[in-house]
Amino acid sequence: MKIRVGFGFDVHQLVAGRELWLGGIRLEHEKGLLGHSDADVLIHTLCDALLGAANMRDIGYHFPDTAGEFKNIDSKILLKKTIELIAA
């Protein structure tokens, strides 16, 4: 049996004026996470772990915060794209 392990890590600052998303679920809170996308740290961590297990660098490499196409993107879309990258 072949086993691959990936490690995911993500951090975003809590700030006023943003929605709080964790695991694709919007939580009612006075603050949200600051980021280029929706800043869902749980999904970003999962993407990083999957990419790491596939030896495919990290989420920032594939979905850079300098790319306008990922501005305010739903992290569930990033997870879907991550799975597609690994499958290819």
C-alpha positions, 0 to 999 in steps of 0.5 A: 500500500502506498501512503502519501501525507500532506501538511496544510497550514493557513492563517488570516487576520480577523478584521471588521467588515468581512464575512467569516467563512470556515469550511465553506459555511458562513458564520455569523460574527462581527469580524471575518478573515482578511484575504484575497479570496474569501479567506476560508482557512479550513479549506485553504489548509485542506488544499495545502495538505492535498497539494503537499501529498501530491508533491505539487507545491502549495495553494499560493503557487497555484492560486496566487493572491496577485491574480485578479481571477481569484479576488473574493473567490469562494474557497470551495471553488479553489478546493474543486480546482485543487482536486482537478489539478491533482487528478490531472 
